[in-house]
Amino acid sequence: MARYVDGFVVPVSTVKLDAYRRLARKAGKIWKEHGALEYIECAADDVKPGKLTSFPQSVKLKDDETVVFSWIVFSSRKQRDAVNAKVMKDPRLADMMDPTAMPFDGKRMIWGGFKTLVEL
């Protein structure tokens, strides 16, 4: 069964990684409560700058930051759109949406929706 995935790459200050983790736990619970199948957040462990492109280069990573790679799984794009609409209206998320209070630089975040090609 093909699913739909929202993917994210974001630079997070290493001193704010615990704050990011708290935000991600809260956000993940909200997404799952509204119907997301999976919510995954990963901190870079073996991610090096490349010669032409890389995760660090994609977000213009600074020395005091780490890359976070995340994805949310849905049953379809239609279900993703419905879930995201509910999530964006959820008042529990409102306090997390203030750009000045976020533990990351949202201007350098990369995101998009993806159709799965292979699922094993």
C-alpha positions in Angstrom: 0.0 0.0 0.0 1.6 3.3 -1.1 1.7 5.9 1.6 2.5 9.6 1.6 5.4 11.2 3.5 6.1 14.8 4.6 9.8 15.3 4.9 11.8 18.0 6.7 15.4 19.0 7.1 16.1 21.7 9.7 19.2 23.2 11.4 18.9 23.2 15.2 21.3 24.9 17.6 23.0 22.2 19.6 22.3 24.1 22.9 18.6 24.1 21.9 18.4 20.4 21.0 16.6 19.5 24.2 14.0 22.3 23.6 13.6 21.0 20.0 13.0 17.5 21.3 10.3 18.7 23.7 8.6 20.6 20.9 8.9 17.6 18.6 7.4 15.3 21.1 4.4 17.6 21.7 4.0 18.2 17.9 4.3 14.5 17.2 1.6 13.6 19.6 -0.7 16.2 18.1 0.0 14.9 14.5 -0.6 11.3 15.6 -3.8 12.2 17.5 -5.1 13.7 14.3 -4.3 10.7 12.2 -0.6 10.6 11.2 0.6 7.0 11.0 4.2 7.7 12.1 6.2 10.8 13.3 10.0 10.5 13.3 12.7 13.1 14.3 16.4 12.2 13.9 19.5 14.2 14.9 22.5 14.0 12.6 25.1 11.4 13.7 27.1 10.7 10.5 26.5 13.7 8.3 29.4 15.4 6.7 29.6 18.4 4.3 29.9 17.3 0.7 31.8 18.6 -2.2 28.7 19.7 -4.1 25.8 19.2 -1.8 24.9 17.6 1.6 22.5 17.9 4.5 24.7 20.5 6.2 25.0 22.6 3.0 21.3 22.3 2.3 20.4 24.3 5.5 23.6 26.4 5.6 24.6 24.7 8.8 26.5 26.8 11.3 29.3 25.5 13.6 27.1 25.4 16.7 24.2 23.6 15.0 23.2 20.1 14.0 20.9 18.8 11.2 17.6 17.3 12.1 15.9 15.0 9.6 12.3 14.3 10.1 9.3 12.7 8.4 5.6 12.2 9.0 3.8 9.2 7.4 0.2 9.3 6.1 -2.0 6.8 4.3 -2.3 9.2 1.3 -1.9 12.8 0.2 -5.6 13.4 0.8 -5.3 12.1 4.4 -2.1 14.2 4.8 -4.0 17.3 3.7 -6.9 16.6 6.1 -4.6 15.8 9.1 -2.4 18.9 8.5 -5.6 21.1 8.3 -6.7 19.8 11.7 -3.2 20.1 13.2 -2.8 23.8 12.0 -6.1 24.6 13.7 -5.2 22.8 17.0 -4.8 25.4 19.7 -2.1 23.3 21.4 0.2 24.0 18.5 -0.3 27.8 18.5 2.3 28.5 21.2 4.9 26.6 19.1 4.3 28.6 15.9 5.9 31.9 17.1 9.1 32.1 15.0 10.9 34.0 17.8 10.2 31.2 20.3 11.2 28.3 18.0 14.4 26.4 18.9 15.5 26.4 15.2 15.8 28.7 12.3 12.6 28.1 10.3 13.9 30.2 7.4 16.5 27.5 6.6 14.1 24.6 7.0 13.5 22.5 3.9 10.2 20.5 3.6 8.0 18.8 1.1 5.5 16.1 0.4 6.5 12.8 -1.2 4.8 9.8 -2.9 6.4 6.6 -1.8 8.2 4.7 -4.6 9.2 1.6 -2.8 7.9 0.1 0.5 9.3 -3.2 1.7 
